[in-house]
Amino acid sequence: MKLFYKPGACSMASHIALLEIGQAFDIEAVDTVAARTASGQDFLKINPKGYVPALELGTGEILTEGPAILQFLADSSDTANLAPKPGTMARARMLEMLTFTSSELHKAFGPLFRDSSSTEENAKARQAVAQKFDTVEKEFEDGRPYVSGEQFSIADAYLFVVANWANFTDIDLTRWPKLSEFVARIAERPSVKDAFQREGF
C-alpha cells in the first residue's frame, strides 16, 4: 500500500492507523497546490479531487476520503483493534465522533489554513472551532481515555490530528482541559511519534 499525504494534514490520521496496523506501506508527499507528488506524478490522475489522503492498494485501486480509508484499515486488521465490532453501540459512537470530526471540526478549521482568509473570517473560524471543542470536551467529561472508552480507535487518531491543529493556529487548548489531556495522551503513542517524525515534524 502507499499513502499519499501532506505533512500535518488530515492524512496523518491514516498514517497513524497504518503504523498501528503494522503492515508494510510506503508514503509519498503531495503538493496539493501544484497537484504534484514528491516523485513528480500528476496527483489529479491519482485523486481527481485533488486533496489528501489517497491510499493506493496492492490491487492498484485508489481509495480516497479519510473516514473511508480509516474504516477500511481498521476492518482489514484482525489484530490492531482499531474499531469496535460492527453492529455494536460502541461502533456507532465511534462513527459518530468520526463523522463529527470530519464534517464539523475539520471544516471549522478551514479558513485558518487559507492565506486568502480575512481577519473577520479567521475570527469567525476560531469561534466555530471553539464551539466544536466545547462539544468534544463534554464527550470526555465521564473520564474515558478514548472516544469509544478504554480502546484506542481510528476516531481517536482523526480527532487527535484535527484537535492538534490548535497548536498551529494559536488556539489555546488548555481552555478545554479534557481535550487537552486527550491530545497529550495520544501524542505519546509510538505510532503518533513515528508519524510525526516521518512527516518531518
Secondary structure, 3 states (H helix, E strand, C coil): CEEEECCCCCHHHHHHHHHHHCCCCEEEEEECCCCEECCCCEHHHHCCCCCCCEEECCCCCEEECHHHHHHHHHHHCCCCCCCCCCCCHHHHHHHHHHHHHHHHHHHHHHHHHCCCCCHHHHHHHHHHHHHHHHHHHHHCCCCCCECCECCCCHHHHHHHHHHHHHHHCCCCHHHCHHHHHHHHHHHCCHHHHHHHHHCCC
